[in-house]
Amino acid sequence: VYNVQLLNQPSQELAKHLISVSEGAFAQCFFVSGGSEAMEAVIKLARQYFWEISQPERRYFIARKQSYHGNCLGTLALSHHPGRRAPYEAILNHDVFHHVSPAYYKRYAREGESEEEYVQRLADEVDAKFQELGPVVAEPVVGATQGVTYAPKGYFAAINKICKKYGALLIYDEVMCGMGRMGSTYHAWQNPNSYTDGIPPDIQAVAKGLGGGYGSIGAVLLNRQIADGLRQGSNYLQHGHTYQAHPLAAAASVAVQNVIKADNLLESAEKVGVYLEKRLHESLTSLDAPCAPYIYDIRGGGCFWGIELQIPDSILEGQYFKKERLAGRVQARAMENGLVLMGMSGGVDGKKGEFLMLSPAYNITETEMDELTRRLVKSIMEVLADSKIQNLFKDDRVSMKGIKEM
C-alpha cells in the first residue's frame, strides 16, 4: 500500500472525482490520513514549490489569529489558539509562522467602522506583513477556534489581490468546512454564499467530510501552477507517510462520495441550513426564547452552525467555571440529553469566548432538527439554572420551571 511506489484503484478513482468537482481549480491531489497530516503536507508542499522554482528565500507563512490548522508541531505553529499552543509554545517555530487579525466583523470591528472599512483595514495589515513574509493560509469558514465564523464580503478578494501583487500563494484549510458541509457545493469557496468571494486557492486541504467518518483520510489539492512547478523541478514531492492513500480508506471515501451524489446530499445540506437557521433563531433569540439574553450570535450555513454564548465575565471567572468552562458544561449536559455537539472556549482571544458548534448529518429531517433545537435549549437552560449558580442570574426566565416545560 506504500503509494510512493504503488498505485491503487480506489485512490485513483477518488482523485479523479475530486478534480472533476472543483471547476478546473485543481490539477492534482494526493491523500493522507487526516486533517492535521493534510495541513502539514500543505506547508511542506508550499515550501517545496518555491524551492523548486528557485525562490528559496520564500519560507514564511501568514495565518490568522484565532485559527486552527492541526495538531502536528508545524500545523500548531501555523495555528493561533493560545490555549492549545501553550504546552508546546517553547518548541514551536516562531520565526517562520506569523499571524494577522482574525476576520469576523461582528466581534472585531471598531465602533462605527463599516464592513468595507473593516475589510480595508485587515487588507492593509496583510499587505504590510507581506512586505516581509509569504503565503497566506486561511479557513474560509473558521471552525474549532471561533465557532463557524467567516469573513465579510470583499475580504478574500482583497487578500487574493495582495497575493497576486507579491507573487505569493493563497492556501485554504477546508478540513472542517469542506466537502459539502456548507451546503450546495463540495468546497466552501464554491458556495453561492461566497465565503471567499468565489476565489479558489492555489492549494487546499480537505479531510473530515471526505470519508464521512468511514475512513481515516485527508487530501491535498493543488492547482496547475503548483503541479507544473514541481514537475519542472525534481518531479517528486518530498513528503510521505506509511498509510497515505490507503486503499481501504480511499474505497470508503469513494463510497461516501457516491452516496452524496446519488442522494443529492449537497442540495439536502443547503435545505437543512435554511430550516435550521430559522429554528435556531426561533428557539434561541426570539422575544419569548428563555435563552435569548445569553446568546451573542448565531452563524453558519448548510450543516455547520455556531452559537456564541454571552455570560458576564464576573460569572465565567467565578469558582463554578474554574474546573470546566460554560461551553464544556453545555456539551456534557447535551450528551446526557442525547445531543452531540462541540462546546469550546477561547473564541475571542484564546481565553474569553464561549461557543457551541452543530454539525448535523446532511440528510437530517425537519422533525429531527426540531428535536435537536429542543434538546439544545434544554441543555443550555439546565446549565444556566444549575443549583450552584442559579442565584447569580436575576432574569426570572432562567428557572427550573421553564426547563421542565421543554
Summary of the structure (lengths in Angstrom):
residues: 406
radius of gyration: 21.8
end to end distance: 52.8
largest distance: 70.4
contacts: 1393
relative contact order: 0.12
helix: 44%
strand: 14%
